[in-house]
Amino acid sequence: MFFPDFIEVYGLDNYTISVKAFERITQFTSCEFAVRPFIINYSAAMIPKLFEWSNHKHAMVRKTCY
């Protein structure tokens, strides 16, 4: 459970790597709270990414979008 927190705190300045990490990690643990600062700071990029994730094959990734 500490990986999402780590990304939230230390990855905010590196959008691309952080979002890829969220997509991978959230298949095993929840990242739904950690993505919130990214939605606020990168809304133009995150909104399309959330739409993409809403159709992801893994249910946990889809859950991040709700």
N, C-alpha and C positions, 0 to 999 in steps of 0.2 A: 504494500500500500504506500510505500514511501516514494516510489518512482514518479507517480503523478505529481506529488508535492514538489519533488526535486525539479521536474520540468517546469512547473508553474513558477517557481522562485528563480531558477537559474537559466531557463530557456526562453524567457519572454523576448529577449533581444535576438533570438535566432529562430524565426518563424518556421522556416522550411524543415529543419531537423526536428524541431519540437513537434510539429504536426505529424510528421512521419512516425515519431516515437509514440505519440498518443494513439495513432491508429493501430500500431502493433501491440502496445502495452494494454490498451483497453479491452483486448480480447481475453485478458486474464484477470484484470482488476478494473474497478471503476475509475474513469477519468472525468466523469461528468462535472465535477466541481473545478478541477484544474483547468479545463478549457475556457472557463468564463473570462479570465483576463485576456485571453487570446481573442475571444469574440469582441470584447470591448476595444482592444487596441488594434485589431486587424479585421474589423467587421467586413470590409470589402472583399477580403480573401477568405474569411472563415465561413461566411454565409453559403457561398457555393460549395465549400468543402463539407459543410454539414449536410447539404442536400445530397452530395455524393455519398457520404457515410450513411444516409438514411436508406440507401439501397445496398449496403454492404452485406456480404454473405454471412458475417458473424453478427449474431444478435446483440452481443455486448457493444459492438461498435455502433450499431443502429441506436442502442439505448442512449448513447452520448448525445444524440441529436434531440432528445425529447425533454 
